[in-house]
Amino acid sequence: MLRYIVYFFLAFNFVLPFGWSQDNQLNLPTSREHYRIFDVDQAARQFLPQLLMQLDPESRQIVLQVVQQSSVQKLPDISKKQVREILDGVDWNKRQVLEQLVHRSHVLDMVPEKTRDLWLPIVHDALILFLGHLSEDRLFEHIWNLAQMPPELPRGERILKFSSKIPTLQKIGQILARNEFIPIDIKKSLQALENSIRTTTRDQLVSFITQDLGPERVAKYQLEFENEVLAEASVGAVMLGSGVLGRGKQRQAIVFKIIKPYAMEGLPEELEIIGRITQFFEEHQQFYGLGELALSEVFEDLKDALSDEIRVTEEQANFKRAYHYYARSRKVLIPEVYSFSTEQVTAMEFVQGEKIADAFLSEPKHRAKLARRLAEIMTVEPLFRGKGISIFHGDPHSGNVFHVRNDPKEFYRIGLLDWGLMGSIPRRQRARLVQLAIALQVKDIKRWRNHIWALIEGKMSESLEDQKKIYPIINNALKIRGEVNSFEVLGEVITELVKNGYKIRANVGLFIKSQITINGILKELDPDFDQDRYLKSRIRTMVLKEMPKRIVLLPVWNYHGYRSLLSNEDVKDYIFK
């Protein structure tokens, strides 16, 4: 009964019009004592008397009627509009409501136990700030929807409800969905955010597509739509349809990718809120014990990722570039984008497949082979593609990487979807990244000092004093032990460089982050797969193939024009160190 009363009041404790966005009502930062003594049920019990005192007799009777119901499923016939009208003018402590919302969603259970002391206060207050600055209509809708949840709903499902129709929270959940430190039941629920969200109906999407494309295009290509939404993620949704394209006049499957209307409307507000949160934590860095942790960089990366999601024409251009880039590879499938796409709807080739993490679930040998194929395409090829500039997928989470199922010639073919975030990296930068990887393997401090500037925007400083500032970062990187691979170490180095005021090359930083994400998928496909070991094996194979040319060019000891990007001097160091 108590739980039911609490859920009911989560829907009804809506502080009214005006004044909600005042920061002083949020009473932040939250004291450390809060996490030790706060009792969510006890706090909820204080709501009822405060509410009843402010209501007129008729409204009070309605509230009491709801409270006295014995079943969660048996609510009085009352609409959201009536609730707003009943509570119009009621003065509530906004912080109380948000505390109930955050704690009862179980979203704080996502914080790993071993980092709880640092991250729990940060996550808690960031959520209070975020929710507290949502518009009144969006927040009320959010609270109302959460109030409908049955008490027995598992915490993973509650967290999904908590993020519903809020792209920022969904994107964060999507990023964390494969994190090994998150409780497994929550991880499984979060993985639905990769492409299995359900917040938009089929009819809503079809109506939007038809209106945006216009009746002339719909008629010209004889477009038809399936009865269900194919997939839905944090910002976009996908409808499967068909049309008559080209000279053959044969009907073929077409995928329509749409930026969801509510995401287009809500994201600008959310991006502005993220800016406020960034400023708040910069002002209270000492309170949260952040030290030199560049939390603002985390929020800026999140803003960039969300902004990229709604740049439809840029994504279409990325798709086309990737399509031509991989055109000669039978190992990779990039969907073709059709010419009748618009600025809000992308029409493209249908890829028949499954999320790569779901492929061959009961066949570990096939999963191991698929892992090697993924490492070859996503790690080896971008690094060692020869001359010129190589491109790479900037957001390779499992929902964007598919195993193609209908190709009889390529059993392990991989489809790369959602090119909203794409990076490119020239040969010279790739060569220096390889040098850093070698330096890690052979513990070569001098090599690190020479090439660490590949990570930093601008030219290498000529000041010895500036160079020496980086030495402690290098020394710490070379001391890292355990099961941390080279890209994870480089990620740690980037974090330390940012803490010390250095600006990282955006494309290099993105590549390293993408490799860390890929490593998570590789481990999921094959727990025994070692990204470093595979990379070393492939480099060794390349060097062996280069031996005839290396012998001829032996006098040119430091020549780096080989595919492996290693000179004879590098090979010698690698062997003997």
Secondary structure in CASP SS format (residue, H / E / C, confidence):
PFRMAT SS
TARGET T0000
AUTHOR 0000-0000-0000
METHOD secondary structure of the structure
MODEL  1
M C 1.00
L H 1.00
R H 1.00
Y H 1.00
I H 1.00
V H 1.00
Y H 1.00
F H 1.00
F H 1.00
L H 1.00
A H 1.00
F H 1.00
N C 1.00
F C 1.00
V C 1.00
L C 1.00
P C 1.00
F C 1.00
G C 1.00
W C 1.00
S C 1.00
Q C 1.00
D H 1.00
N H 1.00
Q H 1.00
L C 1.00
N C 1.00
L C 1.00
P C 1.00
T C 1.00
S C 1.00
R C 1.00
E C 1.00
H H 1.00
Y H 1.00
R H 1.00
I H 1.00
F C 1.00
D C 1.00
V H 1.00
D H 1.00
Q H 1.00
A H 1.00
A H 1.00
R H 1.00
Q C 1.00
F H 1.00
L H 1.00
P H 1.00
Q H 1.00
L H 1.00
L H 1.00
M C 1.00
Q C 1.00
L C 1.00
D C 1.00
P H 1.00
E H 1.00
S H 1.00
R H 1.00
Q H 1.00
I H 1.00
V H 1.00
L H 1.00
Q H 1.00
V H 1.00
V H 1.00
Q C 1.00
Q C 1.00
S C 1.00
S C 1.00
V C 1.00
Q C 1.00
K C 1.00
L C 1.00
P C 1.00
D C 1.00
I C 1.00
S C 1.00
K H 1.00
K H 1.00
Q H 1.00
V H 1.00
R H 1.00
E H 1.00
I H 1.00
L C 1.00
D C 1.00
G C 1.00
V C 1.00
D C 1.00
W C 1.00
N C 1.00
K H 1.00
R H 1.00
Q H 1.00
V H 1.00
L H 1.00
E H 1.00
Q H 1.00
L H 1.00
V H 1.00
H H 1.00
R H 1.00
S C 1.00
H C 1.00
V H 1.00
L H 1.00
D H 1.00
M H 1.00
V C 1.00
P C 1.00
E H 1.00
K H 1.00
T H 1.00
R H 1.00
D H 1.00
L H 1.00
W H 1.00
L H 1.00
P H 1.00
I H 1.00
V H 1.00
H H 1.00
D H 1.00
A H 1.00
L H 1.00
I H 1.00
L H 1.00
F H 1.00
L H 1.00
G H 1.00
H C 1.00
L C 1.00
S C 1.00
E H 1.00
D H 1.00
R H 1.00
L H 1.00
F H 1.00
E H 1.00
H H 1.00
I H 1.00
W H 1.00
N H 1.00
L H 1.00
A H 1.00
Q C 1.00
M C 1.00
P C 1.00
P C 1.00
E C 1.00
L C 1.00
P C 1.00
R H 1.00
G H 1.00
E H 1.00
R H 1.00
I H 1.00
L H 1.00
K H 1.00
F H 1.00
S H 1.00
S C 1.00
K C 1.00
I C 1.00
P H 1.00
T H 1.00
L H 1.00
Q H 1.00
K H 1.00
I H 1.00
G H 1.00
Q H 1.00
I H 1.00
L H 1.00
A C 1.00
R C 1.00
N C 1.00
E C 1.00
F C 1.00
I C 1.00
P C 1.00
I H 1.00
D H 1.00
I H 1.00
K H 1.00
K H 1.00
S H 1.00
L H 1.00
Q H 1.00
A H 1.00
L H 1.00
E H 1.00
N C 1.00
S E 1.00
I C 1.00
R C 1.00
T C 1.00
T C 1.00
T C 1.00
R H 1.00
D H 1.00
Q H 1.00
L H 1.00
V H 1.00
S H 1.00
F H 1.00
I H 1.00
T H 1.00
Q H 1.00
D H 1.00
L H 1.00
G C 1.00
P H 1.00
E H 1.00
R H 1.00
V H 1.00
A H 1.00
K H 1.00
Y C 1.00
Q C 1.00
L C 1.00
E E 1.00
F E 1.00
E E 1.00
N E 1.00
E E 1.00
V E 1.00
L E 1.00
A E 1.00
E E 1.00
A C 1.00
S C 1.00
V C 1.00
G E 1.00
A E 1.00
V E 1.00
M E 1.00
L E 1.00
G E 1.00
S E 1.00
G E 1.00
V E 1.00
L C 1.00
G C 1.00
R C 1.00
G C 1.00
K C 1.00
Q C 1.00
R E 1.00
Q E 1.00
A E 1.00
I E 1.00
V E 1.00
F E 1.00
K E 1.00
I E 1.00
I E 1.00
K C 1.00
P H 1.00
Y H 1.00
A H 1.00
M H 1.00
E H 1.00
G H 1.00
L H 1.00
P H 1.00
E H 1.00
E H 1.00
L H 1.00
E H 1.00
I H 1.00
I H 1.00
G H 1.00
R H 1.00
I H 1.00
T H 1.00
Q H 1.00
F H 1.00
F H 1.00
E H 1.00
E H 1.00
H C 1.00
Q C 1.00
Q C 1.00
F C 1.00
Y C 1.00
G C 1.00
L C 1.00
G C 1.00
E C 1.00
L C 1.00
A C 1.00
L H 1.00
S H 1.00
E H 1.00
V H 1.00
F H 1.00
E H 1.00
D H 1.00
L H 1.00
K H 1.00
D H 1.00
A H 1.00
L H 1.00
S H 1.00
D H 1.00
E H 1.00
I C 1.00
R C 1.00
V H 1.00
T H 1.00
E H 1.00
E H 1.00
Q H 1.00
A H 1.00
N H 1.00
F H 1.00
K H 1.00
R H 1.00
A H 1.00
Y H 1.00
H H 1.00
Y H 1.00
Y C 1.00
A C 1.00
R C 1.00
S C 1.00
R C 1.00
K C 1.00
V E 1.00
L E 1.00
I C 1.00
P C 1.00
E C 1.00
V E 1.00
Y C 1.00
S C 1.00
F C 1.00
S C 1.00
T C 1.00
E C 1.00
Q C 1.00
V E 1.00
T E 1.00
A E 1.00
M E 1.00
E E 1.00
F C 1.00
V C 1.00
Q C 1.00
G E 1.00
E E 1.00
K E 1.00
I H 1.00
A H 1.00
D H 1.00
A C 1.00
F C 1.00
L C 1.00
S C 1.00
E C 1.00
P H 1.00
K H 1.00
H H 1.00
R H 1.00
A H 1.00
K H 1.00
L H 1.00
A H 1.00
R H 1.00
R H 1.00
L H 1.00
A H 1.00
E H 1.00
I H 1.00
M H 1.00
T H 1.00
V H 1.00
E H 1.00
P H 1.00
L H 1.00
F C 1.00
R C 1.00
G C 1.00
K C 1.00
G C 1.00
I E 1.00
S E 1.00
I E 1.00
F E 1.00
H E 1.00
G C 1.00
D C 1.00
P C 1.00
H C 1.00
S H 1.00
G H 1.00
N H 1.00
V E 1.00
F E 1.00
H E 1.00
V E 1.00
R C 1.00
N C 1.00
D C 1.00
P C 1.00
K C 1.00
E C 1.00
F C 1.00
Y C 1.00
R C 1.00
I E 1.00
G E 1.00
L E 1.00
L C 1.00
D C 1.00
W C 1.00
G C 1.00
L C 1.00
M E 1.00
G E 1.00
S E 1.00
I E 1.00
P E 1.00
R H 1.00
R H 1.00
Q H 1.00
R H 1.00
A H 1.00
R H 1.00
L H 1.00
V H 1.00
Q H 1.00
L H 1.00
A H 1.00
I H 1.00
A H 1.00
L H 1.00
Q H 1.00
V H 1.00
K C 1.00
D C 1.00
I H 1.00
K H 1.00
R H 1.00
W H 1.00
R H 1.00
N H 1.00
H H 1.00
I H 1.00
W H 1.00
A H 1.00
L C 1.00
I E 1.00
E C 1.00
G C 1.00
K C 1.00
M C 1.00
S C 1.00
E C 1.00
S C 1.00
L H 1.00
E H 1.00
D H 1.00
Q H 1.00
K H 1.00
K H 1.00
I H 1.00
Y H 1.00
P H 1.00
I H 1.00
I H 1.00
N H 1.00
N H 1.00
A H 1.00
L H 1.00
K H 1.00
I C 1.00
R C 1.00
G C 1.00
E C 1.00
V C 1.00
N C 1.00
S H 1.00
F H 1.00
E H 1.00
V H 1.00
L H 1.00
G H 1.00
E H 1.00
V H 1.00
I H 1.00
T H 1.00
E H 1.00
L H 1.00
V H 1.00
K H 1.00
N C 1.00
G C 1.00
Y C 1.00
K C 1.00
I E 1.00
R C 1.00
A H 1.00
N H 1.00
V H 1.00
G H 1.00
L H 1.00
F H 1.00
I H 1.00
K H 1.00
S H 1.00
Q H 1.00
I H 1.00
T H 1.00
I H 1.00
N H 1.00
G H 1.00
I H 1.00
L H 1.00
K H 1.00
E H 1.00
L H 1.00
D C 1.00
P C 1.00
D C 1.00
F C 1.00
D C 1.00
Q H 1.00
D H 1.00
R H 1.00
Y H 1.00
L H 1.00
K H 1.00
S H 1.00
R H 1.00
I H 1.00
R H 1.00
T H 1.00
M H 1.00
V H 1.00
L H 1.00
K H 1.00
E C 1.00
M H 1.00
P H 1.00
K H 1.00
R H 1.00
I H 1.00
V H 1.00
L C 1.00
L C 1.00
P C 1.00
V C 1.00
W C 1.00
N C 1.00
Y C 1.00
H C 1.00
G C 1.00
Y C 1.00
R C 1.00
S C 1.00
L C 1.00
L C 1.00
S C 1.00
N H 1.00
E H 1.00
D H 1.00
V H 1.00
K H 1.00
D H 1.00
Y H 1.00
I H 1.00
F H 1.00
K C 1.00
END
